[in-house]
Structures are given as structure tokens and as C-alpha cells.
């Protein structure tokens, strides 16, 4: 079994690390503003969110920080298809999630907000951090 799993462009890789489990790392340097990955999503409503909150999928779905666009209510949450879905939380992240609504649906991009070195973990700040069980401990 491979120690690291790379994306198709070899720009990031996933490996397990102590106390966190899977984590995404840079295999190339990224500068502020670089798009590290762009991925399609599947949006779901409140009733589906309530089901997901009782399962392990809760830890993998995204809540947008822009809950309304042009007066239109957005979905309750989104499953993001790609490495973005396993990027760990940090109170001092080096990336942010940028959302785009297109004819083909909602897309999520993870964008560097700091320069990122090769082999540095890629992190972002979870928009729904307050929804996590109070016993959840996030490791920096």
C-alpha cells in the first residue's frame, strides 16, 4: 500500500498523520491566490442535513459562508468531490474555500491565502465549526 496518494496533477498528496488521520499536503509550492483544487459539489436540503448530522458524513460536508446570493437561499450543505473534502480544519489556515455558482452547479475551490511550501499541510477554517460536538478536539 502506498504511503502517499497523489492527485492527478501531482500538486497535492494525502497521507495519514498521528492524531489527525488523513491530511492533504502540498507536493509543489503554492503562492497566495493560487487555486490548489477546484471541485464539483452536490447540494442538499435541511432534511438531508439532519440525516447526515447523525452519520460520519457530517465531518465531510461543507456549509457555505455566503448563505444567500442575490436574495436566493442556498442549500443546507454540500458534498464536495475531490481532495478538498479531506483538508483539515485550522484556526490559522493557509487556504480558504471560494464558491462559484455555474450552470453546471456549485463548485468549490481551495485557494492559498498564504504561501505554502512543499510538504506543508493544507488547511482551512471550517465554516460550520460551531456545529461539531463540543468534545471534538481539533489538532493544529
Secondary structure, DSSP 8 states (H G I E B T S, - for coil): --S-EE-TTSSEEEEEETTTEEEEEESS-B-TT-EEEEEEEEEE-HHHHHHHTTSGGGGGEE--S--EETTEE--SEEEE-SGGGG-EE-TT-SEEEEEEEETTEEEEEEEESS-B-TT-B-EE--TTGGGS-TT-----
